[in-house]
Amino acid sequence: MMTYWNQHGMSGWDWFAMSIGSVLLWALLVTIAVLLIRNLSRTPQRPHQVGSPPPEQVLADRFARGEIDEEEYRNRLAVLRTDGSRLTEH
């Protein structure tokens, strides 16, 4: 029988506690590894609308850059300010 620093051998309960402790340690390590891998491999997602400029501002910016002309700006602005029913009339 093995002896330790206190000159006593391990009883059945000691072996049981050591076995359960080892299983719990490995379960904890595997859980940490899985969570770490999932967190690091996750693709960053854009915030849903947090910090996004309002549609009217985006439209005004496009007009200021010359991407759309005044007529298109006014038409799109009118659609944005209504309930959107003009979009389905075509």
Rosetta constraint file for C-alpha pairs under 8 A:
AtomPair CA 1 CA 9 HARMONIC 6.42 0.50
AtomPair CA 2 CA 9 HARMONIC 5.56 0.50
AtomPair CA 2 CA 10 HARMONIC 7.38 0.50
AtomPair CA 3 CA 7 HARMONIC 5.28 0.50
AtomPair CA 3 CA 8 HARMONIC 5.47 0.50
AtomPair CA 3 CA 9 HARMONIC 4.86 0.50
AtomPair CA 3 CA 10 HARMONIC 7.69 0.50
AtomPair CA 4 CA 8 HARMONIC 6.01 0.50
AtomPair CA 4 CA 9 HARMONIC 6.57 0.50
AtomPair CA 10 CA 14 HARMONIC 5.58 0.50
AtomPair CA 10 CA 15 HARMONIC 6.67 0.50
AtomPair CA 11 CA 15 HARMONIC 6.54 0.50
AtomPair CA 12 CA 16 HARMONIC 6.18 0.50
AtomPair CA 13 CA 17 HARMONIC 6.02 0.50
AtomPair CA 14 CA 18 HARMONIC 6.07 0.50
AtomPair CA 15 CA 19 HARMONIC 6.06 0.50
AtomPair CA 16 CA 20 HARMONIC 6.19 0.50
AtomPair CA 17 CA 21 HARMONIC 5.98 0.50
AtomPair CA 18 CA 22 HARMONIC 6.11 0.50
AtomPair CA 19 CA 23 HARMONIC 6.27 0.50
AtomPair CA 20 CA 24 HARMONIC 6.13 0.50
AtomPair CA 21 CA 25 HARMONIC 6.03 0.50
AtomPair CA 22 CA 26 HARMONIC 6.21 0.50
AtomPair CA 23 CA 27 HARMONIC 6.11 0.50
AtomPair CA 24 CA 28 HARMONIC 6.08 0.50
AtomPair CA 25 CA 29 HARMONIC 6.22 0.50
AtomPair CA 26 CA 30 HARMONIC 6.07 0.50
AtomPair CA 27 CA 31 HARMONIC 6.06 0.50
AtomPair CA 28 CA 32 HARMONIC 6.16 0.50
AtomPair CA 29 CA 33 HARMONIC 6.16 0.50
AtomPair CA 30 CA 34 HARMONIC 6.11 0.50
AtomPair CA 31 CA 35 HARMONIC 6.13 0.50
AtomPair CA 32 CA 36 HARMONIC 6.00 0.50
AtomPair CA 33 CA 37 HARMONIC 6.10 0.50
AtomPair CA 34 CA 38 HARMONIC 6.09 0.50
AtomPair CA 35 CA 39 HARMONIC 6.03 0.50
AtomPair CA 36 CA 40 HARMONIC 6.10 0.50
AtomPair CA 37 CA 41 HARMONIC 5.97 0.50
AtomPair CA 38 CA 42 HARMONIC 6.10 0.50
AtomPair CA 53 CA 57 HARMONIC 6.15 0.50
AtomPair CA 53 CA 58 HARMONIC 6.58 0.50
AtomPair CA 54 CA 58 HARMONIC 6.56 0.50
AtomPair CA 55 CA 59 HARMONIC 6.16 0.50
AtomPair CA 55 CA 80 HARMONIC 7.69 0.50
AtomPair CA 56 CA 60 HARMONIC 6.11 0.50
AtomPair CA 56 CA 77 HARMONIC 6.78 0.50
AtomPair CA 56 CA 80 HARMONIC 7.35 0.50
AtomPair CA 57 CA 61 HARMONIC 6.08 0.50
AtomPair CA 58 CA 62 HARMONIC 6.27 0.50
AtomPair CA 59 CA 63 HARMONIC 6.27 0.50
AtomPair CA 59 CA 73 HARMONIC 6.97 0.50
AtomPair CA 59 CA 76 HARMONIC 7.87 0.50
AtomPair CA 59 CA 77 HARMONIC 7.48 0.50
AtomPair CA 60 CA 64 HARMONIC 6.09 0.50
AtomPair CA 60 CA 73 HARMONIC 7.59 0.50
AtomPair CA 61 CA 65 HARMONIC 6.19 0.50
AtomPair CA 62 CA 66 HARMONIC 6.31 0.50
AtomPair CA 62 CA 67 HARMONIC 5.29 0.50
AtomPair CA 62 CA 68 HARMONIC 6.31 0.50
AtomPair CA 63 CA 67 HARMONIC 5.83 0.50
AtomPair CA 63 CA 68 HARMONIC 5.20 0.50
AtomPair CA 63 CA 69 HARMONIC 6.45 0.50
AtomPair CA 63 CA 70 HARMONIC 7.20 0.50
AtomPair CA 63 CA 73 HARMONIC 6.45 0.50
AtomPair CA 68 CA 72 HARMONIC 6.14 0.50
AtomPair CA 68 CA 73 HARMONIC 6.40 0.50
AtomPair CA 69 CA 73 HARMONIC 6.13 0.50
AtomPair CA 70 CA 74 HARMONIC 6.11 0.50
AtomPair CA 71 CA 75 HARMONIC 6.17 0.50
AtomPair CA 72 CA 76 HARMONIC 6.04 0.50
AtomPair CA 73 CA 77 HARMONIC 5.97 0.50
AtomPair CA 74 CA 78 HARMONIC 6.07 0.50
AtomPair CA 75 CA 79 HARMONIC 6.37 0.50
AtomPair CA 76 CA 80 HARMONIC 6.20 0.50
AtomPair CA 77 CA 81 HARMONIC 6.21 0.50
AtomPair CA 78 CA 82 HARMONIC 6.28 0.50
AtomPair CA 79 CA 83 HARMONIC 7.38 0.50
AtomPair CA 79 CA 84 HARMONIC 5.71 0.50
AtomPair CA 79 CA 85 HARMONIC 7.99 0.50
AtomPair CA 79 CA 86 HARMONIC 6.51 0.50
AtomPair CA 79 CA 87 HARMONIC 7.38 0.50
AtomPair CA 80 CA 84 HARMONIC 6.66 0.50
AtomPair CA 84 CA 88 HARMONIC 7.77 0.50
AtomPair CA 85 CA 89 HARMONIC 6.98 0.50
AtomPair CA 86 CA 90 HARMONIC 7.91 0.50
